[in-house]
Structures are given as structure tokens and as C-alpha cells.
Amino acid sequence: MELRRATPADFEAELRVLDAAEGGLRQRHGFDWRPPPLDAFRSAHEYLLETDPDRSWVAVEDGEVVAYTAAWERDGHWFLSDLFVHPDVQAGGVGSALLERAWGDGPERRLTLADAIQPVSNAMYARRGLVPATPMLELGGTPRAEPGSLEPTATEPEALAAVDAAAYGFDRARDHAHWSEVQPATVWLRGGEPAAYSYRTQSGRLGPIAGVDPAAAVDALRSELSRAEGAVSLDVPGSARELVEAALAAGLRITGPPGLLLLSRGVEPPRALAISGYWLF
Ligand SMILES: CC(C)(COP(=O)(O)OP(=O)(O)OC[C@H]1O[C@@H](n2cnc3c(N)ncnc32)[C@H](O)[C@@H]1OP(=O)(O)O)[C@@H](O)C(=O)NCCC(=O)NCCS
């Protein structure tokens, strides 16, 4: 088995591995499964190759990609985006070898998202000090909500940075440029000061939605829910309980099995955040 750096030419094969590995896991537990669209996979992973070329790896056997991983680093924080091994070669050490490559000599502060129904990956990460800290709930449906009271304004980099410091705990300046390619963020002001920001796509995907505190994030979420035309979806950590409560109060439902947010020692679970997604957090 050869381990080498991933390239854009690998994306279709990587998505086939994700489909076989994650689909197999979910179907064994009786959950529905649809693989992500290739365009979405390509956009996120092209971006990761641009920002973190040394952290995306594939394992190749007989000329075929049979496993892959991707990770990124921002402002002293490392995040594992993917680790998938084709069912034919699972439990043979490939996943551990790829994790070792993506891990590198990065920072001590580390985060990842894992399936709650997957003891193998949770054990692999916990042995490296990343322990489940809170569930990640997928919420969806057609909302009914009154807008919040914060005032919308145009995006300013300093405003986004101030909110990120509170909501994520690290800088996401680079990622805002990427997220804004789809749709610019709305910044929400409280007493004239930036208190939250929110992203939504035409297709109804919400996130990231972030606040300097839970009340600000909830206000931004309510405003996004009130202006949604049709169904929305978002991923919210259980630690952001006010956001979970607001989403449920707007008539959204929990869809699919929960994920888990795993954190290294010293990283606090987010209290005022609905994440961007499983690849970029
Ligand atoms: C999870 C996954 C990436 C692991 O890769 P893999 O190549 O199968 O795993 P490896 O053989 O490298 O290592 C698995 C390790 O977990 C250990 N392990 C397995 N089950 C375990 C359990 N219940 N508790 C503790 N450790 C366990 C194994 O003993 C092994 O450790 P060892 O090499 O020290 O003995 C792979 O199985 C996979 O893609 N699964 C389906 C999709 C998925 O769940 N992806 C992760 C999304 S978060």
C-alpha cells in the first residue's frame, strides 16, 4: 500500500471511498444515507489542498485509492476534516497510518467531528487526546420564526474577527473569503457593535452562524429562520443549547444520528455557534 499526497485528480475516488465507508456504517445501523454531491466535495477539498497541501493524503493499492484523509490548521488549531477507509481494507492499519500523516507536527489544540455510532474512530482519536465533548445535532425543516432584534449590516473583516474570537475561539479570516464566494455573510449589530454573523445558501443551508455570546447567536439565527423561503438545515453543537432550543422552537426537527465534537485538552466546546459543516467546521 502506497501513501501519497492527495491531488484534485483523486477527488472522485475519494468520494467513492467516503460513500462506501460512511454509507456502509450508516446502513448497518439502519440510517438513511446519501453521499454528498461531487461539486460540494470538490469545492471544499480543492480549498483544503490550497490552504493545507501537506495534510491531505491518500492510500493507494493496485492503482486504486482505497482510503484518504484531509485536515487543516488555522491560528494554532488543527481540525481533522476526513478519515475514510474502504470497507475492504478496514481494520488493517491504513486509517492509523493516514491519521499519522495528517496529524503532523501541528499545534496542541485539536478538534474533529466523528460519528457517535463509530467506536473505532472515536477510540483512535481519544487515544490521541481528542475526547468527545458534546454532540453535534443536525436540525432541519421549514421554520416559523419572528426576526430577531439585531440590526443587519454589511460584512467587515474586523467585525467577523471579533465574533470568531468569541464563538470559535480562533481566527477564521481565511475561511470567510471562501465562504463568501457562495454568499456574503450578514453581520448583526447590537448597540452599534458587531455581535453576530450568519451565512446561508440559496439551497437553505445555514452556517456558520456565530455570536459573541449565545443571545447574539440566537438572535441572528431567528432572523435567518424568519427570512428562509422553505426548508433549511444546520448543524449545532449541544453545548450551544440556546441555539438548539431556538431551532426546535421554530419547528425544526433533529434529523439523522448525532455526530460528536471531539476536543483536545484546553479547547472549550462552542456556546454560540452553528458550524459551517463537517469539512470546514
Ligand atoms: C474508522 C476508520 C477510519 C478506521 O480506519 P481503519 O483502517 O479501519 O483502522 P485501523 O486498522 O488503522 O485502526 C483501528 C484501531 O482501532 C482499534 N479499535 C477498533 N475498535 C475499537 C474499539 N471499539 N475500542 C477501542 N479501539 C478500537 C483497533 O484495535 C485499531 O488499533 P490498533 O491498530 O492499535 O490495534 C475506518 O474503519 C472507516 O473508514 N470506517 C467507516 C467510516 C468512518 O467511520 N470514518 C470515520 C468518520 S469519523
The ligand as an SDF file (V2000), in Angstrom:
LIG
                    3D

 48 50  0  0  0  0  0  0  0  0999 V2000
  -12.7450    4.4550   11.2800 C   0  0  0  0  0  0  0  0  0  0  0  0
  -11.7400    4.1140   10.1980 C   0  0  0  0  0  0  0  0  0  0  0  0
  -11.2350    5.3840    9.5390 C   0  0  0  0  0  0  0  0  0  0  0  0
  -10.5370    3.4110   10.8620 C   0  0  0  0  0  0  0  0  0  0  0  0
   -9.5900    3.0240    9.8990 O   0  0  0  0  0  0  0  0  0  0  0  0
   -9.0490    1.5060    9.8640 P   0  0  0  0  0  0  0  0  0  0  0  0
   -8.0090    1.4090    8.8290 O   0  0  0  0  0  0  0  0  0  0  0  0
  -10.2330    0.6080    9.7390 O   0  0  0  0  0  0  0  0  0  0  0  0
   -8.4560    1.3850   11.3290 O   0  0  0  0  0  0  0  0  0  0  0  0
   -7.0140    0.8250   11.7950 P   0  0  0  0  0  0  0  0  0  0  0  0
   -6.9290   -0.6220   11.4270 O   0  0  0  0  0  0  0  0  0  0  0  0
   -5.9170    1.7220   11.3270 O   0  0  0  0  0  0  0  0  0  0  0  0
   -7.0600    1.0550   13.3890 O   0  0  0  0  0  0  0  0  0  0  0  0
   -8.1740    0.8650   14.1570 C   0  0  0  0  0  0  0  0  0  0  0  0
   -7.7020    0.8630   15.5980 C   0  0  0  0  0  0  0  0  0  0  0  0
   -8.8430    0.9990   16.4430 O   0  0  0  0  0  0  0  0  0  0  0  0
   -8.8360   -0.0500   17.4010 C   0  0  0  0  0  0  0  0  0  0  0  0
  -10.2330   -0.3320   17.7450 N   0  0  0  0  0  0  0  0  0  0  0  0
  -11.1570   -0.9070   16.9640 C   0  0  0  0  0  0  0  0  0  0  0  0
  -12.3370   -0.9500   17.6300 N   0  0  0  0  0  0  0  0  0  0  0  0
  -12.1250   -0.3730   18.8380 C   0  0  0  0  0  0  0  0  0  0  0  0
  -12.9240   -0.1220   19.9720 C   0  0  0  0  0  0  0  0  0  0  0  0
  -14.2200   -0.4650   19.9950 N   0  0  0  0  0  0  0  0  0  0  0  0
  -12.3610    0.4840   21.0480 N   0  0  0  0  0  0  0  0  0  0  0  0
  -11.0540    0.8110   21.0290 C   0  0  0  0  0  0  0  0  0  0  0  0
  -10.2480    0.5890   19.9920 N   0  0  0  0  0  0  0  0  0  0  0  0
  -10.7640    0.0020   18.9070 C   0  0  0  0  0  0  0  0  0  0  0  0
   -8.1410   -1.1960   16.6930 C   0  0  0  0  0  0  0  0  0  0  0  0
   -7.6520   -2.1490   17.6280 O   0  0  0  0  0  0  0  0  0  0  0  0
   -7.0190   -0.4590   15.9710 C   0  0  0  0  0  0  0  0  0  0  0  0
   -5.9730   -0.1200   16.8420 O   0  0  0  0  0  0  0  0  0  0  0  0
   -4.5630   -0.9400   16.8160 P   0  0  0  0  0  0  0  0  0  0  0  0
   -4.0340   -0.8030   15.4320 O   0  0  0  0  0  0  0  0  0  0  0  0
   -3.7280   -0.2630   17.8590 O   0  0  0  0  0  0  0  0  0  0  0  0
   -4.9350   -2.3370   17.1700 O   0  0  0  0  0  0  0  0  0  0  0  0
  -12.3420    3.1710    9.1290 C   0  0  0  0  0  0  0  0  0  0  0  0
  -12.6910    1.9510    9.7450 O   0  0  0  0  0  0  0  0  0  0  0  0
  -13.5560    3.7260    8.4230 C   0  0  0  0  0  0  0  0  0  0  0  0
  -13.4190    4.4290    7.4200 O   0  0  0  0  0  0  0  0  0  0  0  0
  -14.7730    3.3860    8.9300 N   0  0  0  0  0  0  0  0  0  0  0  0
  -16.0330    3.7760    8.3220 C   0  0  0  0  0  0  0  0  0  0  0  0
  -16.2210    5.2670    8.1790 C   0  0  0  0  0  0  0  0  0  0  0  0
  -15.8720    6.0360    9.4330 C   0  0  0  0  0  0  0  0  0  0  0  0
  -16.3970    5.7330   10.4900 O   0  0  0  0  0  0  0  0  0  0  0  0
  -14.9860    7.0400    9.3090 N   0  0  0  0  0  0  0  0  0  0  0  0
  -14.6590    7.8940   10.3960 C   0  0  0  0  0  0  0  0  0  0  0  0
  -15.6220    9.0330   10.4240 C   0  0  0  0  0  0  0  0  0  0  0  0
  -15.4120    9.9150   11.9090 S   0  0  0  0  0  0  0  0  0  0  0  0
  1  2  1  0
  2  3  1  0
  2  4  1  0
  2 36  1  0
  4  5  1  0
  5  6  1  0
  6  7  2  0
  6  8  1  0
  6  9  1  0
  9 10  1  0
 10 11  2  0
 10 12  1  0
 10 13  1  0
 13 14  1  0
 14 15  1  0
 15 16  1  0
 15 30  1  0
 16 17  1  0
 17 18  1  0
 17 28  1  0
 18 19  1  0
 18 27  1  0
 19 20  2  0
 20 21  1  0
 21 22  1  0
 21 27  2  0
 22 23  1  0
 22 24  2  0
 24 25  1  0
 25 26  2  0
 26 27  1  0
 28 29  1  0
 28 30  1  0
 30 31  1  0
 31 32  1  0
 32 33  2  0
 32 34  1  0
 32 35  1  0
 36 37  1  0
 36 38  1  0
 38 39  2  0
 38 40  1  0
 40 41  1  0
 41 42  1  0
 42 43  1  0
 43 44  2  0
 43 45  1  0
 45 46  1  0
 46 47  1  0
 47 48  1  0
M  END
$$$$
